[in-house]
Amino acid sequence: MILENLSGQRIFITGGTGFVGTALVERLLRCVPDCQLVLLVRDGRRSSAEQRVHKEILRNDCFDRLREELGAEGFEQMTSRVQAVSGDVGTDGLGLDEAGRAALASCTTVIHSAATVAFDSPLDRAVEVNLLGPVRIAEMLHELGVSPHLVCVSTCYVAGNRRGSALEEPVDSNDFVSTLDWRAEVAAARRSRSDTDAESRAPDKLREFGDRARFELGSAGGPLLAERTEALRKEWAHARMVEIGRARAASVGWPDAYAFTKALSEVATAQTLRSYGDSAARLSVVRPSIIESALLEPKPGWIRGFRMAEPIILSYARGLLKEFPGVPEGVVDVIPVDIVVAAIIATAGRDADVPAQAAGQPHIVQVASGSRNPLKYQRLVDRVREWFTEHPLYDQHGQPIIVPDWSFPGRGRVEGQLSRAGVVLRAAEKVVINLPLRGAGAQLGATIEERRSQTERAKSYVELYGAYTECEAEYGVAHLLTLWDSLNPTEQALFGLDPAAIDWDAYITQIHLPSVVKHGRARSSPSRSNAEARPERLRRAVLSPERHMAVFDLENTLIASNVVTSYAWMATRRMPTAERLRFAARTLAEGPSLLAQDRKDRSDFLRSFYRRY
């Protein structure tokens, strides 16, 4: 079925530079004969869409297997089946030129996997990409007068905070969701961005950002202070939009803006296509759960970027994350990326004979493990702890890190502990920052700053991912299993998509954890090859009490008294005693004005002092 329907076809793909997209491109090239791939990719700041495809996709280690099997000439011949098209699903018209529109019109299948997948995306960005992206594709297909099979990659978590069974049904089959107006949500998100941007430019806010920049940089000089002030303004606006998105999502039953906008995108895309009547494209939706490293394809443990579990696992292994919320008997619904990719390809290649399609409804396939082959949270934690006890990470002193025991507390308790720790560390940092930046005092300040950063990072993990570890939904996979049964033996060998095939203990300990440590560049041995990182070495050298001299540029001078002392010595070394006393008195009288000038701009202070030489 799959090979017959997709072989020799032109397939349009968005999101090819992402985790799922890269694996999808590789599997299609390797397993579907003679298919032609058209990849929609944004131009980079310094590179074209075509250059990005070659650099970020085809050179990825995902393609090592193909390079080894085909050789350089064969690999080049195979990748000639890939065409790059410049565009962006986050802009109206997809940002396509005439050649791009023609390329899209020539395709019989469109697979849309582009998304902003971060759980802490600003609401407006999530709306433009996640919600409106597939709508723009549907509109463009209608404008071009073509009706390919449109396959949209969504997420199981469109079910929101549901408990119990979550079936492969349209999101708006829920009466409450059907009352949400996605167009109103788009308008509200754009309005929130405009209001937030205006608020960030209010005089009191700008003074706040300026004061914080001066606190961080001291007398760094006008240009650096202005640059840091503007950066703080943008950071504040970004954080504010993240907060607005999380609050809006929680108010209507989703954990974050990612799941919220993905749910609305399913509704919006289906409504848009239904409005086109019989000429509309056929719509399928693939909903994976939490996607992790590959089980088998293209090689065990392959991963691109860090997903949800990796930062938590490494923070735990480094002893930084002492607790994390969750229910021991709860299910952590993760799925290897190669199973997700197989399901996407099988869905794209399935026959168009599903009864629901006739009524204009999307065909939905959920790719999840919880209802078919559940992984309990307690089992996951036990395997992780056992593995890092046997294969510990090492600290900067070359000592093995002992991993803590988790007691599975509630999310509120963990967030409260981390919040209180953050308050204490921020207060301590404000005190210590005013100590002389030498020796033990400086090292203490650096240590407190590092601990505060670690605490804030741990708190962000709990806020972002805590809801997912406490999720009580069970995602049905009836359509996935029906799809699996419809494949012939050859296709089942090429596209394994049954979650029952996963041996969780082997996957966790032999595949996933070694991959996480490797890609996280964690210190896995006390050898010299894992010596302390360069920033740590540089900081230790600067803060060493044994240092005899350090040279800084004018806008980053740290100790102004060096200049004053050297000038006073040069000016007075041959003065008579009486004249030296008068010089000291004049200098002391100038003290307040000199200090004020230094606080305002150290570079101006230094220039005025150097003129005295």
C-alpha positions in Angstrom: 0.0 0.0 0.0 2.6 2.6 1.1 5.2 1.8 -1.5 2.6 1.6 -4.3 1.0 4.9 -3.4 4.1 6.9 -2.7 6.7 5.5 -5.1 7.6 8.0 -7.8 5.5 10.7 -6.2 6.4 14.3 -5.4 6.1 15.0 -1.6 6.1 18.5 -0.1 7.5 18.7 3.4 7.7 21.5 6.0 9.8 21.4 9.1 12.6 19.4 7.4 15.3 20.9 9.5 13.7 19.7 12.7 14.0 16.5 14.7 11.1 14.6 13.1 11.6 16.3 9.7 15.2 15.2 9.3 14.3 11.6 10.1 11.4 11.8 7.8 13.5 13.0 4.8 16.0 10.2 5.4 13.5 7.4 5.7 11.6 8.6 2.5 14.8 8.7 0.5 16.0 5.3 1.8 12.7 3.4 1.8 10.4 4.9 -0.9 11.7 4.3 -4.4 12.0 7.3 -6.8 10.0 9.7 -4.6 10.9 13.4 -5.1 11.0 15.6 -2.0 10.3 19.4 -2.0 11.4 20.9 1.3 10.1 24.3 2.4 12.9 26.0 4.4 13.4 29.5 5.6 16.4 31.4 4.3 19.0 31.9 7.0 20.7 35.2 7.8 23.7 34.2 5.8 22.5 31.2 3.9 19.9 30.3 1.3 17.2 27.6 1.8 19.2 25.3 -0.4 22.4 25.8 1.6 20.5 25.1 4.8 19.1 21.9 3.4 22.6 20.6 2.6 24.2 21.9 5.8 21.4 21.2 8.4 19.7 18.2 6.9 21.8 16.2 4.5 25.0 16.5 6.5 23.4 15.4 9.7 24.5 12.1 11.1 21.0 10.9 10.4 22.3 10.2 6.9 25.5 8.4 7.9 23.9 5.1 7.1 23.0 6.2 3.6 26.4 7.6 3.0 28.1 4.4 4.1 25.7 2.2 2.0 25.8 4.3 -1.2 29.2 5.9 -1.2 29.8 9.5 -2.1 28.6 9.2 -5.7 25.5 7.2 -4.9 24.6 9.5 -2.0 24.9 12.6 -4.2 22.7 10.9 -6.8 20.1 10.1 -4.2 20.0 13.6 -2.7 19.4 15.0 -6.2 15.8 13.9 -5.5 15.6 16.7 -2.9 14.5 20.2 -4.0 14.8 23.2 -1.6 12.1 25.9 -1.7 12.4 29.2 0.2 9.4 30.0 2.4 8.0 30.3 5.9 4.7 28.8 7.3 4.7 31.7 9.8 3.9 34.3 7.0 0.9 34.7 4.8 1.2 33.0 1.4 4.0 30.8 3.0 6.5 33.3 1.6 6.6 31.5 -1.7 7.7 33.0 -5.0 6.3 31.8 -8.3 8.7 28.9 -8.6 7.9 27.8 -5.0 4.1 28.0 -5.8 4.7 25.8 -8.9 6.7 23.3 -6.9 3.9 23.0 -4.3 1.2 22.6 -7.0 3.2 19.7 -8.5 3.1 17.6 -5.3 0.6 14.8 -4.6 1.2 14.7 -0.9 2.0 17.5 1.6 3.4 16.6 5.0 3.4 19.5 7.4 5.7 19.0 10.4 7.0 22.6 10.9 6.2 23.9 14.4 7.5 25.8 17.3 7.8 22.8 19.7 9.1 24.6 22.8 6.6 24.4 25.6 7.5 27.9 26.6 7.0 29.6 23.2 5.6 33.1 23.3 1.8 33.0 22.6 2.0 35.1 19.4 4.8 33.0 17.9 2.9 29.7 18.7 -0.2 31.1 17.1 1.5 32.3 13.9 3.4 29.0 13.4 1.4 26.2 15.1 -2.1 27.5 14.6 -2.0 29.4 11.4 0.8 27.4 9.6 -1.5 24.5 8.4 -4.3 27.0 7.7 -2.0 28.9 5.4 -1.1 25.7 3.6 -4.7 24.8 3.1 -5.4 28.3 1.8 -2.5 28.1 -0.6 -3.5 24.7 -1.9 -7.0 26.0 -2.6 -5.6 29.1 -4.3 -3.5 26.9 -6.5 -6.5 24.7 -7.4 -4.9 21.5 -6.2 -6.1 18.8 -3.8 -3.2 16.7 -2.5 -3.3 14.6 0.6 -2.4 16.9 3.5 -0.9 15.2 6.5 -0.4 17.5 9.5 1.8 16.4 12.5 0.1 17.5 15.7 0.4 16.1 19.3 -1.5 13.8 21.6 -1.6 16.6 24.1 -4.3 18.4 22.2 -6.5 16.3 24.6 -5.5 18.9 27.2 -5.9 18.0 30.9 -8.2 15.1 30.2 -8.2 12.1 32.4 -8.8 8.6 31.2 -9.4 7.6 27.6 -8.4 10.1 24.8 -9.5 8.6 21.5 -8.4 9.4 17.9 -11.2 11.9 17.5 -11.4 15.5 16.2 -10.6 18.0 18.9 -13.9 19.9 18.3 -15.9 16.7 19.1 -15.6 18.1 22.6 -18.5 20.4 23.1 -16.4 23.0 25.0 -13.6 23.2 22.4 -16.2 23.6 19.6 -17.3 26.9 21.2 -13.8 28.4 21.1 -13.3 30.9 18.2 -9.8 30.3 16.8 -10.0 33.6 14.9 -10.7 35.5 18.1 -7.7 33.7 19.7 -5.5 34.8 16.8 -6.6 38.4 17.1 -6.2 38.4 20.9 -2.6 37.0 20.7 -1.6 39.6 18.2 -3.1 42.3 20.4 -1.3 41.0 23.4 2.0 41.2 21.6 1.3 44.8 20.6 0.2 45.7 24.1 3.3 44.0 25.7 5.6 45.7 23.3 4.1 49.1 24.2 4.3 48.3 27.9 8.0 47.4 27.6 8.7 50.9 26.3 6.9 52.7 29.1 9.3 55.1 31.0 9.1 53.3 34.3 9.9 50.0 32.6 12.8 51.5 30.7 14.2 52.9 33.9 13.8 49.5 35.5 15.7 47.8 32.7 18.4 50.6 32.8 18.9 50.1 36.6 19.2 46.4 36.1 21.7 46.8 33.3 23.8 49.1 35.5 23.6 46.6 38.4 24.9 43.9 36.1 27.6 45.9 34.2 28.5 48.6 36.7 30.2 51.6 35.0 30.5 49.8 31.7 29.9 52.9 29.5 27.0 54.2 27.5 27.1 51.9 24.5 27.2 48.7 26.5 24.6 49.9 29.0 22.2 50.8 26.1 22.8 47.4 24.4 22.1 45.5 27.6 19.0 47.7 28.5 17.5 46.9 25.1 18.3 43.2 25.5 16.5 43.2 28.9 13.5 44.9 27.4 13.2 42.2 24.7 13.7 39.5 27.3 11.0 40.9 29.5 8.5 41.1 26.5 9.4 37.6 25.6 8.8 36.3 29.1 5.6 38.2 29.3 4.2 36.6 26.2 5.2 33.2 27.5 3.3 34.0 30.7 0.2 35.2 28.8 0.2 32.1 26.7 0.5 29.7 29.6 -2.2 31.6 31.5 -4.6 31.5 28.5 -3.9 27.8 27.8 -4.5 26.9 31.5 -7.8 28.9 31.6 -9.3 26.7 28.8 -7.8 23.3 29.8 -4.3 22.9 28.2 -0.9 22.8 30.0 0.8 25.4 27.7 0.6 27.5 24.6 2.1 24.6 22.5 -0.7 22.2 23.2 -3.3 24.9 23.1 -2.3 26.2 19.6 -1.9 22.7 18.3 -5.5 21.9 19.3 -6.8 25.1 17.7 -4.8 24.4 14.6 -6.6 21.0 14.1 -10.0 22.8 14.4 -9.0 25.7 12.2 -7.5 23.5 9.4 -10.5 21.2 9.3 -12.9 24.2 9.2 -10.9 25.9 6.4 -10.9 22.8 4.3 -14.6 22.1 4.8 -15.3 25.6 3.6 -13.9 24.6 0.2 -16.3 21.8 -0.3 -15.5 18.9 -2.7 -12.4 20.6 -4.0 -10.7 20.5 -0.6 -7.5 18.5 0.1 -7.9 15.3 2.0 -6.8 15.8 5.6 -5.0 13.4 7.9 -3.6 14.2 11.4 -0.8 12.3 13.1 -0.6 12.9 16.8 2.6 11.6 18.5 3.1 11.7 22.3 6.6 12.7 23.7 9.1 12.0 20.9 12.5 10.6 22.0 15.6 9.0 20.4 15.4 6.4 17.7 14.7 2.7 18.6 16.3 1.3 15.4 16.1 3.7 12.4 18.3 5.2 11.0 20.5 4.0 14.0 19.6 3.2 17.6 19.8 6.3 19.8 19.8 8.9 17.0 18.5 12.2 18.2 18.6 15.8 17.1 18.6 18.5 19.7 17.3 18.0 23.2 13.7 16.9 23.7 11.7 17.0 26.9 13.4 14.2 28.9 17.1 15.0 28.2 17.5 18.2 30.2 15.8 16.6 33.2 17.9 13.4 32.9 21.2 15.3 32.7 20.2 17.6 35.5 19.4 14.6 37.7 22.6 12.8 36.8 24.6 16.0 37.6 23.0 16.1 41.0 21.3 19.4 40.2 17.7 18.2 40.2 16.9 16.7 43.6 13.2 16.2 43.1 10.7 16.2 40.2 6.9 15.9 40.4 5.2 12.8 39.1 3.1 9.8 40.1 5.0 6.6 40.5 2.3 4.5 39.0 1.6 7.1 36.3 2.5 6.5 32.7 5.2 8.4 30.9 4.0 8.3 27.3 7.1 8.5 25.2 7.6 7.1 21.7 10.8 6.7 19.6 11.2 9.0 16.6 11.5 6.2 14.1 8.0 4.8 15.0 6.6 8.3 14.6 8.2 8.7 11.2 6.9 5.3 10.1 3.4 6.3 11.2 3.6 9.6 9.2 4.7 7.8 6.0 2.1 5.0 6.4 -0.6 7.6 7.0 0.6 9.6 3.9 0.5 6.5 1.8 -2.8 4.9 3.0 -5.7 4.5 0.6 -8.4 7.2 0.5 -11.2 4.9 1.6 -11.9 5.9 5.2 -15.6 6.7 5.7 -14.9 9.7 7.9 -13.2 11.4 5.0 -16.5 11.6 3.0 -18.0 13.8 5.7 -15.0 16.2 5.6 -13.5 15.0 8.8 -9.8 14.5 9.3 -8.5 11.0 9.7 -6.6 10.9 13.0 -3.8 8.6 13.9 -2.3 8.7 17.4 1.3 7.4 17.9 1.6 6.7 21.6 2.8 3.9 23.9 0.7 4.3 27.0 -2.3 2.3 26.1 -0.4 -0.4 24.1 2.9 -0.8 26.0 2.9 1.5 29.1 6.1 2.8 30.7 5.5 3.5 34.4 7.2 6.6 35.9 8.6 4.5 38.7 10.2 2.1 36.3 11.7 4.9 34.3 13.2 6.5 37.4 14.6 3.2 38.6 16.3 2.4 35.3 17.8 5.9 35.1 19.1 5.8 38.7 20.5 2.3 38.2 22.3 3.3 35.0 23.8 6.5 36.4 24.9 4.7 39.6 26.8 2.2 37.4 27.9 4.9 34.8 28.1 8.1 36.9 28.9 11.5 35.5 31.9 13.4 37.0 32.2 16.8 38.5 35.0 19.4 37.7 37.2 17.7 40.3 37.0 14.4 38.6 34.8 12.9 41.3 31.8 10.7 40.5 28.4 12.4 41.2 26.1 10.4 43.4 22.5 10.7 42.0 19.8 11.5 44.5 16.7 9.5 45.4 13.4 10.9 44.2 10.4 10.8 46.5 7.8 11.8 43.8 6.5 15.0 45.5 3.7 17.1 44.1 4.4 19.8 41.6 3.4 22.6 44.0 5.8 21.4 46.7 8.8 21.2 44.3 8.1 24.7 42.8 7.8 26.1 46.3 11.1 24.7 47.4 12.9 26.0 44.3 11.2 29.4 44.5 12.4 29.8 48.1 15.9 28.7 47.2 15.9 31.2 44.3 14.9 34.1 46.6 17.7 33.3 49.1 20.3 33.0 46.4 19.3 36.2 44.6 19.5 38.1 47.9 22.9 36.6 48.6 24.1 37.5 45.1 23.2 41.1 45.6 25.2 41.2 48.8 28.3 39.4 47.5 28.4 41.3 44.2 29.7 44.3 46.1 32.6 42.5 47.7 36.1 42.9 46.1 36.4 40.8 43.0 39.5 38.9 44.2 40.3 35.5 45.7 37.8 33.8 47.9 35.3 36.6 47.8 35.1 36.5 44.0 34.8 32.8 44.0 32.0 32.9 46.5 30.1 35.3 44.2 30.7 33.1 41.2 29.5 30.1 43.1 26.3 31.8 44.3 25.6 33.0 40.7 26.0 29.5 39.4 23.8 28.0 42.0 21.1 30.6 41.3 21.2 29.8 37.6 20.9 26.1 38.3 18.0 26.7 40.7 16.2 28.8 38.1 16.8 26.3 35.4 15.5 23.4 37.6 12.4 25.5 38.4 11.8 26.1 34.7 11.9 22.4 34.0 9.3 21.8 36.6 7.1 24.5 35.3 7.5 23.4 31.7 7.3 19.6 32.0 5.7 18.9 35.4 2.2 18.8 33.8 3.3 16.1 31.3 4.8 13.8 34.0 1.5 14.1 35.9 -0.7 13.6 32.8 -3.5 11.0 33.4 -4.8 10.6 29.8 -4.6 7.3 28.0 -4.2 7.9 24.3 -6.0 5.3 22.1 -4.1 3.9 19.1 -6.8 1.9 17.3 -6.3 3.7 14.0 -2.5 3.2 14.3 -2.9 -0.6 14.8 -5.4 -0.8 11.9 -2.8 0.9 9.8 -0.2 -1.5 11.0 -2.4 -4.5 10.1 -3.0 -3.1 6.6 0.7 -3.2 5.7 2.2 -6.2 3.8 5.2 -8.1 5.3 7.7 -6.1 3.3 6.2 -2.8 4.4 6.0 -3.9 8.0 9.8 -4.7 7.9 10.5 -1.2 6.5 8.0 0.8 8.6 7.7 -0.7 12.1 5.1 1.3 13.9 3.7 -0.9 16.6 4.7 0.4 20.1 4.4 -3.1 21.5 7.8 -3.9 19.9 9.6 -1.6 22.4 11.5 -3.3 25.2 11.6 -0.4 27.7 14.4 -1.6 29.9 16.7 -2.2 26.9 15.7 1.0 25.2 16.3 3.1 28.3 19.6 1.6 29.4 21.2 0.4 26.1 20.0 3.1 23.7 18.5 6.3 25.1 20.7 7.0 28.1 24.1 6.4 26.3 22.8 8.7 23.5 21.7 11.4 26.0 25.2 11.4 27.7 27.0 11.5 24.3 24.9 14.3 22.8 24.8 16.3 26.0 28.6 16.2 26.1 28.4 15.2 29.7 31.6 14.5 31.7 31.4 10.7 31.7 35.0 9.9 32.9 37.6 11.7 35.0 40.1 11.6 32.2 41.9 14.6 30.8 39.6 14.6 27.7 36.8 15.6 30.1 38.7 18.4 31.8 36.8 21.4 33.1 35.2 23.6 30.4 36.9 26.6 29.0 34.6 29.2 30.7 35.4 27.5 34.0 39.1 27.6 33.4 39.0 31.2 32.4 37.0 32.2 35.4 39.3 30.3 37.7 42.3 32.1 36.2 40.8 35.5 36.5 39.7 35.0 40.1 42.9 33.4 41.3 44.5 35.3 44.2 47.9 34.4 42.8 47.4 36.7 39.8 49.9 39.5 39.5 48.5 41.6 36.6 45.4 41.7 34.5 44.7 44.0 31.6 41.1 45.1 30.6 39.8 47.4 27.9 38.5 50.8 28.9 34.8 49.9 28.9 35.3 46.8 31.1 37.9 47.9 33.7 37.0 46.3 37.0 39.1 48.2 39.6 39.3 51.9 39.2 41.6 52.4 42.2 44.4 50.9 40.1 44.4 54.0 37.9 44.1 56.4 40.9 46.9 54.7 42.8 49.3 54.7 39.8 48.6 58.3 39.0 49.1 59.4 42.6 52.4 57.6 42.8 53.7 59.1 39.5 52.5 62.6 40.4 53.9 62.7 43.9 57.0 60.6 43.9 59.3 63.7 43.6 57.1 66.2 45.4 58.2 67.8 48.7 56.2 66.7 51.7 54.2 70.0 51.9 53.3 69.9 48.2 52.3 66.2 48.5 49.9 67.0 51.3 48.3 69.8 49.3 48.0 67.4 46.3 46.3 64.8 48.5 43.8 67.4 49.8 42.9 68.6 46.3 42.4 65.0 45.2 40.2 64.2 48.2 38.1 67.3 47.5 37.6 66.0 44.0 36.5 62.6 45.3 32.7 63.0 45.2 32.8 64.3 41.6 35.2 61.6 40.5 33.0 58.9 42.0 29.9 60.3 40.4 31.7 60.4 37.0 32.8 56.8 37.5 29.3 55.6 38.4 27.9 57.3 35.3 30.5 56.0 32.8 33.8 54.4 33.7 35.2 55.0 30.2 34.7 58.8 30.6 36.2 58.7 34.1 39.3 56.9 32.7 39.7 59.2 29.8 39.6 62.2 32.2 42.1 60.6 34.5 44.5 59.6 31.7 44.6 63.2 30.5 46.3 64.0 33.8 49.2 61.8 33.0 
